[in-house]
Amino acid sequence: MRRRRRPRGWAWVAPALLLLGVFVYLPLLQNLQYSVMKWDIYAGGSSFVGLANYEKLAGDPVFWRALFNNSAYAAVSLLCQVFGALLLAALVEGLRSERWRRALRAIYFVPSAISLTVAGLLFYFVYEPELGILNALLRGVGLDSLTQAWLGQEGTAIWAVIAMSQWQGFGYSTLLFAIAIQRIPQDLFDAASLDGVGPIRRFFQVTVPLTREMTGLMIIVTLSGAFQVFNEVMVMTSGGPNNSSQVLVTWLYRMGFGRNDFGYAAAIATVIFVLTLGIALLQLAITRKRRVEW
Amino acid sequence: MNNVRLRVCAVSAAVLIGLTACGGGTDVEAADLTAEPEYEGTLSILTKFGGEPLSPYFEDLAAEYTSLHPDVDFEIIQETDQSIKDKTKTLVASSALPDIYFSWTGDYADKFIEGGLATDLTSVLAPDSEWGGTFGAASLDAFAKDGKYYAVPLYNNGKFMGYNKAVFDAAGVAVPTTFEELLAACPKLEAQGVEPLAFGNKDGWPGLHFLQQLFAYNVPQDVLEKDFDPATATWDHPGYVKSLEEFQSVVQDCTGTGSDSNGVLYSTAQQAQSSGKAAMYFQEILEFDSVVTDASAIKAEDFGIFALPAPEGAEGDPAALEGSPEGMMVNAKSPRQALAVDFLKFVTSKANAETLAGAPYSQPSTIVGAVSDATASPAVVEGVAELNDASYLLGWLDAVTVPDVADAWLAGGEALVSGSETPEEVLSSVRAASDSAE
């Protein structure tokens, strides 16, 4: 009997590679190409300018402000959405009542079901200086001196946006950590209890080490997400006032679509790509070495 | 096997090259705009009339035009004032600019003209032509460059202070004739329990409107026009600092939100006047009929307008007004230029211009005679008359300057509102942006 010739492996993956090439890697290469060009979309022409866009970027104070804002975003998100969420998940999963556990999981998860754009708009009204609920609450408890235009002041705008993002993303992270904790064999918790280990030591010696893979994943997702943030800033402040709440992607958007400087926008995009790629590679390298097994 | 691999690689490369080659523009010969068009095909239009009550205007006209010429179809893209800039750039970058598209005047229009994207309409639209003669000459000139006419001005627009006559009367305040009188009136109006002047600067541009009107008063016209062009700009006339200081005064002394105004939406301010909670609100003619509606607390008989009063002893032109027409261009790369022009003639016919001027659209048409007591509200008629009488119409600050300078003004205006920068610091940032854009 004649044996049917089976296609080689590469033939099976060729369509996927072609699609990846066209829709992922080609745009990446084109972005690199545009970042060394000056591109006038109205005249339909472009010219090679070397590293001029990168030199401009190094001397652009708003770019550095945006980078600082993204870094602040990353730091707060790490604190809240990784370490805070892990702690909360451990507390919720440690509750004896299954009914309470379910109810709390649902309560924490609800904000995550709302789109960022909708949440941004909702919080725009929460922060509104005259009609917003936040200032109303502050006035209600006699803290009138603290009321202000949270999104309209340069010192508070980005922090108000970051706070909203934590509210929106916290429940999702908590849920993922809850799932990771549920995967830890109950025997380990029971053994720790029999050995007289208290809840705090149990958290650090059982929960933290055995959720390390999820923690590593969450760190990657949170950090790279913090450098790609766009929707909430655009909806709530558009990067203002006076560029105080710009982040890298809103500044990229402003340069491309506001100032028609697509070459410069491509240079910012390259920086974002390098940052997020670096974060991903670093974290992958760390987590690969420390695989959790039981 | 190597041959197969080579073939796969070659096909992949061809697909990639083919895809990257997409999006190139097509050069089209200039059409004879005076000839009878071929009434067939699909006309694409990009408007700024997205949302109510404006969106039906072009849709209805397109349907009516199709009933006259059954072989003509339409593809209408309707954007809003906020979204149209981004949409237009996306369409330009992808070589998908519609046959007819919206434009502001100034640097915004110049980019299309210099980029070869705007059809030269002079042969049919010059002021001495049959069609051109139906427009107000100043409106046509606002889109002219080097003696050629590039856009059909659809409606005129200008900025005025809308005020509540009842509140003014109760406070014993007369319409201010100087900027100083305006500032002095604010505490009296506040004593009536209302916000003297509603102001929301969340998007930055409402502040620029105050600044541009004050520049017109404090800086001579020739200096302004020199400074709008980065090649000749110096931005060093003392009238600029004076204007920035006056803007700060009006924000601090007259608005209820003061340095918090960057956190307030423009529409919130509009609503404050509409609901009777604010005595004044600096607004465009296009907004008059949105403030005063059947449901608003302020009634038509209580709504009045006046130009932002000029400061005493100002060095510029006290009779200048901020405003400019807004219009439609014809894509120079469209194969249906003649048909596009024919449709625009239909849009700007006297009857359709009157429809545009009347309720519910309330857009002050540029067609002579279209805005009258019979078609428009008294405030709109008064605003258009004042625009026609103005000695000089100064376009929007973020439209007449290049994008880098417009951005610097936008950020600077917000910094002035919040008090984080001095007028000198703002002006210094503008000079730096202008120098780098040169």
Interface residues (C-beta under 8 A of the other chain):
Chain A: W10 A14 L18 G21 V22 L26 Q30 D40 I41 Y42 A43 G44 Y127 E128 P129 E130 L131 Q148 A149 W150 L151 G152 Q153 E154 S238 G240 P241 N242 N243 R254 G256 F257 G258 R259 N260 D261 F262
Chain B: R5 V8 S12 V15 L16 L19 T20 G25 K85 D86 K89 T90 V92 A93 S95 K111 F112 E114 G115 G116 L117 N201 K202 D203 G204 G256 T257 S259 D260 S261 N262 G263 V264 T268 P403 D404 D407 L410 A411 G412 E414 A415 V417 S418 S420 E421
